[in-house]
Amino acid sequence: MRHVRIGFIPSHRDPFSRDWGEKMRARCIAALDKIPGLELVVPGPDLTPQGLVATIEEGRKTLDLFRRKGVAGVIVGGMTFSHEVSAIGVIVAGMARGTPVLHFGTRGAPIGPDGLRASDSWCGMFMTASAMKRRGIKFEHLPTCFPEEPVFSETAARFVRACAANDAFHGARIGQIGARPEEFESVWWDEASLQKRFNQTVVPVDLDETFARVEAIPADSKAVKAVVKEVSAGLAASDASGAPPASPELLANLARYELALEALAREKDLAAMGVNCWTRVQQRFGISVCEALGRLTDKGIMAACEVDIYGAASMLAVYGAGLDQTPPHFIDWTELHPERPNVWLAWHCGNCPRTLCEPNCKPSLRDHSIIQLRPACGALEFRMKPGPVTCARLVEYDGDFTMFIGRGEVIPIEPVTRGSYGWVQVADVMDWERKMIEHGIIHHGVLIHDPAVAAALESFCYFNDIAVVKGA
């Protein structure tokens, strides 16, 4: 699981009750500690009185703590009446520009019999929000609540996932393995925009260099044999047409290609890659690299087909928003169901991570179903497991980025088709179509079996000035 460090500012202002503020701080920490993927960084009583932040000096100490720990986001909460100068003017404004911020105020303490109030946190919350607005700091707001209320943990969990996506996305190095297909201009990208907006680097690797690396790996090496054993395990003995399983030579070539790409990712510090997958690899090695790309994605190296760099970047955001728990599938938005309304086909040639295979479906390793060169072994074909999913795609036009986000459910229905696939049911597929066409969403997308990713991606996009288009 991906973990992200999040700084928590328990804001307080004298003369309101420090004891109440201390109790609210403890209750907030107890709730936040239960959120998956969150590594909380918060000042303790050894750093500030009662672990609260109420003065400029306490703010400076907390800012230094956050910087030393390298927090990826900040949660600022009013434990009593918030102190905007220390919480915002010193800490939040002192963080790197663009650091995601979640803002909230706790519900107030019971009013005493003497009529005095211990917190006035609602009032202070408007001051901290105003302080961020004046400084042009982007933040999300969590509605006023006690930390035990569901809205607290739900909103904080979404924020953590958004910070995880941000952490995975920014500064990523994406491998460009070969040139894009000549007649697939839709997978173009603007490297300057990626660098300027997200500090991403596209690392070009010539396909001839990749081939040389493949050929330098002995076919009878222990590493190749180990991969072949893993690839062969659990496969159907033959495909539906009665074709025999892949030959030992082709399996070895597939394993060598996977090992070469994995070594490239390691040596060049690549978080993701867009891979040239036809037709030179079929001509040279008799394989299709689909299955290798699925295995790399299963290992946490996001691998997109057809040198789709923005597709690989989409995978990084989606995988990060899922806390690296569930591998995504790099798909084509392929076809509408021939009979069922609001159902479409999420499909690709055979690159789906095997961990997403439907339990009762035995995968088969076959020649590519579209590329007609033979042999072209390496497409891992199966039906995806059912369940709720998030689908997404990042595009860019004239320097402006947009992400399409939609939720649906993979449902176990006929007909069967070649490749790795799932039939996805949504609320209104024509709404998806209209918006995708209007905003130039290309034929590739990303699907992940995690419906919570959708809301996290919306937050991720907000903090990164990426326009959001939501499918119904």
N, C-alpha and C positions, 0 to 999 in steps of 0.2 A: 504493500500500500504506500502511495505517495503521502508524505507528511509535509506540512508547511508550517513555518513558524509565524504566528500571529501575535502582534503586540496588543496588550489590553491596557487601556488607560482608565483606572477607576477615579473619576474626577469628583472633587469635593471643594466646597467653598465654606470657609468660616464666616459667620458663627453657627452655621447649621451643625447638626449632631454628628460628630465624628464616630461615635459608637454605632449609630444607625448606618453610616456610610461603610464602616468596617464590616457590619453584618451583611449588607447588600453586596459588597465586594466578594465576600466568602460564598454567598449564594450564587453569584454570577460565575465564579470560578468553578464551583461544583457542577453547574450546568454545562459550561463550556468544555470541561474535561471529558464529558461523555461524547463529544462530537468526533466522529471518525476523521482521521487525517489531521487533526488540529494539535499542534505543539504550542502550548500557550506560553508567552513570555510576559510576565507581569511584575511590577516592582513589589518587593516584599517589605515587611516591617524593618528589615535591616537596611533598606535603602531610603525609604520615606516613612514618616510617622504613620503607623497602622496600615502601611501599604497603599495609602491614598496619595493622590497628586493634587496639591492645592496651592502651590506657589511656583514662581518662576524657577527657583533653584531646584525644587523637586521635579519640575518639568525637564530641566536640563539633565538631571541624573537619569531620568527615565528615557530621554532621547538617546543618551549615551548607551544605555542598556540595550535599546532596540537596535541601534547601529552595530553594536558588538555582536549581537545574536543574529543579525541579518534577517530581520522579520520581512515577510512578503506582503503583509497587510496589517492594518491597524483597526482595532475596535475601540471606539471611545464611548464611554457610558457615564451618565450622570448618576452617581451613587446618592448624592444629595443635590444641592444646587451646583451645577457644573461651573468650573472655573475656566472660562474660554481662553484667557491669556496663556496659562500654562499648558492646557490640553491641546489647544489649536495653534496659538501663536508660537509656542516653543516646540512642541512635539510634532504635531501633524505637519505644520508648515516646514519643519526642519527635516522631514523625511524626503527621500528622492521624489521628484515631481512625478505624479502618476501612480504613486502607491495607493492601492485600493483602501478605502475607508468605510467602515460600517459604524453608524451613529445611532445612539438610543438614549433614552432616559428611563430609569426605573419608576415604578409607581411609588407614590409618597408614603411616608410612615403614618401610622394612626395619629390623629391630632390629640394632644394631651388634654387632660381635664382643665388645665390652665389656659387652653386655647392656643398654645404655642405649637408651631409646626417644626418638624425635625428635618425636613428635606427641601421642599419646593423644587423638586427635580424637573417638573414639567416646565416651569419658568426658565430654569437654567438651560434646558435643552434648546430653547429657541435662540439663546445667546451663542451656544457653540455652533449651531447650524448656521447662524448669521455670520459668524467668524469665518467659517469655511467658504460660504457664498462670496463674501467680500474678497477672499484671496483666490477665487477661481479654482477651489479644490473640489474635485468630484467625489461625492459620497453617496452611499445608499442609507436609507433610514429604516430602522426597525421600530415598529409602533410601540408606544409606551406600554410596559408590561412588567410583571415580576418574572424573574429568570426561570421559574418553574413552569410558566405557561408554554404551551406548544409553539406559539408563534416565535418565541425567543430561540428555541433550539432549531426550529425549521429555517428561520431566516439566517441564523449564524452558520448552519450547515451549508446552505446555499452559498454564502459568502466564502466559506473555507474552500469549497469546490471551485469557485471562481478564481480565488487566489492561486489554487493549485494549477488551474488552466493557464493562468497568467505566468506562473513560474515555469511551466513546461514550454510555453510559447515564446516568451521573450528571450532573445539571445540564442535561439536554437540554430544549430548548424544542420542544413538539409543537403543531402547528397544528390547531385544531378548525375545519374549513372547513364551516360550516353545522351544522344540527341533525342528530342521529342519526335514522334512520328510526323513525317512531312505533311500529311493531309489531316492532322489533328491540331489545327491552329487554336482550337478552344482551350488547349492546355498551356497556352502561353503564360508567362509571368513577368513581372517587373521587379528585378532584383533590387533596384534602387529604392523602390517603395518599401520593400521588405526591410531593407537596412535602415531607412530613415524612420519608419514607423515603429518597428519592433526589434531592431538590432539583430535581425536574422541574417545569416550568411548562407548563400547557395554555393556549395563546394562542387565544382565540376570534375567529373572523373570520366576520361575517355573510355569508350566501350572496348577499344583494343587493349587498354590497360587492364580492364576487368577480365577480359578473356585470357590475358597472359597470367593473371593471378589464378584463374581457374585451372589453367593447364599446368601451373607450377605445383598444384596439390596432387600428390600421387593417388591414383584411383584405389590402391589397396592399402592406404594409410588407415591407422586406427580411428582417426577422426571421421573419415569418410564412412568406414564400416559402421561406426556408432550412429551416424545420421541415417544411413540406409536402414539400419535395424529399427530405428524409431519411426521412419517414414513408412516402412512396410508393415508395421504392427497394426493389426485391426482392420486392414484393408479388405474389401471384398475380393474374393479369389478371382473373379472376372467381372467385367462390366455387363450391363444389361444386354449388350449385343453379342455376348459370348467371346469378346476379344480377350486374349491372354493378358496376364499382368505384365508390367513393364520389365524389360530385360535387365539383367544385372549391370550391364554397361550404362544404360540410360539412367538407372537409379543412382549409380556412382556419379554420373555427370550432374545430376540434380543436386546431390549432396555436395559436390565440389563447388557448385555455383553458390549454394547457400553459405558454405564456409567462407568463400571469397568475399561475398557481400558483408557477412558478419565481421570479418577481419577489417574490411574497409571502414565500417561503422566504428569499430573500436579504435583503429589507428588515426582516423580523421575526426574523431569525436562527433559523430553524426547522431543526432536524435531521431532523424527520419531520413527517408530517401524516396526519390521518384526514379523509377527504373525503366529503361528501355527494354521492352519485353517481347518485341516482334519486329522483324522476322530474322534478324541476323543470328540470334541465339539458337533458333531452330535449325538454321542452315549450318551452324558451326558445331553444335553439340547434340542435335536431335531432341532437344527438350523444350518445354515451356516452363518458365520460372514461376508460374502461379503459386504452386505449392510451397516453394521456398519463400516467397513473399509472405504467405500466410504464417509460416513458421517464425519468420523474423518478427512479424507483428505480435505473435503470441509471446515472443521473448521480450517485448517492450521496445523493439526498434520498428517504428512506424514505416511501412513500406507501401508506397502507392504505385500503381501501374502507369505505363505510358508516359513516364517522366512528368507527371502532374505534380508540380512543386506546390501550388496552392492546395492541391488535394492532400499532399503530405502534411502541410501546415494545418489543414483542417483536422487531420487525424491527431496531431499533437494536442490541439485545444480540446478535442472531444475526449481523448484518452486521459488528459490531465484532469478535466472536469469530472471524470469517473474515478479519480484518485488512483489511476493505474491498476484498477481492480479487474476490469473487463476489457479484453481486446476488442477493438472496433473492426468492422468489415468495410473495406473500400469497395463501393458498389457503383453500378450503373443504375439510374432510375430507368428501368428497362421497358416496361410494357404494362398496360392496364389488363386486369383480369378479364378473360373473355365472357364471363357471365356475372360475376359478383360486382355490385356497385361499390365504389370507394375502396377498392383493393388494387394495389399495384405490385409489380415484381421488382424486388431488390435482388440484384443478380450481379455476379461477375464470373469470369471464365473458370475459376477454380482456385482463387486466392484467399478464400475465407479461412481464418484460423480454425484449426480442427477442434479446438475447445468449444466452438459454437455449434458443433454438429448436433442435430436432433438425436436424442438417446437411442431411438429405435431405427435409426438410419445408419447403415454401414457405408463409410466413404469408399469411393473407388478412384484410383489414379489412372487417368485416361489421356489420350491425345486431345489436344485443344479442339473444341467443338466448332470454332469459327475459322481459325487459321488452317488452311488446307495443306500446308507442307507436312510431309510425313518422313520420319517420325517427328512428333511434337509432344512427347510425353511430359506430364507434369501438372495437369489440371486436376486438382483434388475436388471431386464432385460429390455434393451431398446437399440435403435439405437442412436449413438452419433450425435451431431449436425455437419453439414458440415462446412468446412473452412480450411484454411492453418494451418499446424501443424509443430511442431518440435518433433522429436523422438530421444531418447538418451539412452545410457546404459554404466555404469562404470563397468570395470572388472579389475582383478589383477592376474598376474602370476609371481611367483618368486620375489615378491616385487615391480614389475613394473606395474603401473596403465595405463589403456587405456580407452578412452571414444569414443564410436561410436556416431556420430551425423548425422542426416539426416533430410531433409525437404520434406514435401509432402502436400497432401490435402485430407481431408476426403470428399468423394463424396457420394451423396445419390443414391445408386444403389442397385439392387437386387443381390443375394438372401438374404432373411431374415435368420438369424441364432439365436440360443439360446444365452443367456448371454448378456453382455454389449459390444457393438462392433461398429466398423466403418470400411468401406472399404477405404484404403489409396492408393491414386495414387501418384507414384513417377516417376522420369525421367527414371531410369534404375534399375529395381528391381534385376536383375542378378548381377549388380555391388554391390548392398547392400549385396546380398547373399554371393558373393565371399569374400568381405572384412570382413563380420561378421564371416564367417567360418574361414578365415585365422587368425583372431585376437581373436578367442575364445569368441565371444559375445554370452552369454547364451540365453535361450529361453524367458527370461523376459526383458521387456524394459519399458520406460516411454514415454508417449505421452502428449503433451501440446498444446492447441489451441493458439499458439503464435509463429509465424515464426521468430520473432526477437530474440528469445531465442537461436537459433542455433549459430549465430555469437558471442553472449555473452558467450556461453559455450566454444567456441574456445579460447577466451581471458582468461576465467577462467582456462582452462586447461594449457594454456601457462604459466601463473603465478604460477601454481602448479606442473609443470613438469609432467603433464599427457599427454601421447601421444594421438593425435587426429586422428581418422579414419573417413573420411567423405563419406557418401553414395551419389551417384549421384542423 
